[in-house]
Amino acid sequence: MVGVSAGLSSFSFEAELTEEEKGLIFLRARSAGLTFCGCAHAAFLCKLVQSLRCIIQDPSADRGSLASGEDSDICVGILGLGHMGKQLLLTLLEKTDIKPSYIKISTRRPESAVESIKTGVECFFDNGRLAAWADVLFLCCLPSDLHKVCVDLHSHISKRCLVYSFTSGVPVTRLAQLLGHNFILKPQYHFFACDTTDVWQSCTHLTTALTDPSLIEASCPLTTSGGISVGLNWVSAVLYSLLNICTYTSLGSSDALSAINTVLNDKSPHAVELEVHSFLSSLHAAYLHKEEYFPWISLTDAQTKETPLLSFLSSSTSMQQSISAVYKSQLCPPH
């Protein structure tokens, strides 16, 4: 049918739309762009976490030689296998080194996940079990299901588990209350008018789109070139997440900074390194000895309040450029 109807405007999606409806077609591109950005940013986070785990296990490693090992593999849980859950799974399998055996899915219909099971990903329906196992837990459930899901998770999430919520309409502060947990990331996307928003029209097939350097460029967290941005708050919270991982493993502040800077090192001669005062107020930074580990940071506060790190990132164009370079190199490495 596609071949027969190609080039025939009367068979196109837009043919039967009113003029008013045609004015809303851009929302299709926006939706595709949001899905792409959400999945790409989640994959980037997982790659950073896994790289950090590798360095914690082997402090002599540098980012260019990081290799996944049994001790450094992260356990990734996906709760919900609707549209977003399926697209996220494809992205993790396509763009990260996480082995399928380290990805598990909890869904009300595990019998419908035949294709996922074929890849080696385990699928079941037990939200509590998933939460107890995961290092990173992605919430891909509907807002209407969230309260029940949080009840399932509440007593099972460990302090080390980073919860990443794609559930719309529920702010991170409310989610923290429902879960009794403050290690939560919730991206907040902003839209900008620009001439290149139609770039997202080509995101129909995600696995193909993930190989397109122009789409990776447009999805960069600190750019507005694609009309969608997650901004400095998300980047700041991601970096605080890495800091908390170091704290959980009782890594001293000096070693923690070294590990995080290694993960973020883009080999640029102008790269800016993070320091203690990048994360903490001057008062707290002055009293933190290099053998002491950083205090645990509430990501709820990190995403809703002004923090030292947010102020530092806002004022450092070089650090923003460095993070953008790392993002592009991680998701679209040179051949």
Order of alpha helices (4+ residues) and beta strands (2+ residues): alpha-alpha-alpha-beta-alpha-beta-alpha-beta-alpha-beta-alpha-beta-alpha-beta-beta-alpha-alpha-beta-alpha-alpha-alpha-alpha-alpha-alpha-alpha
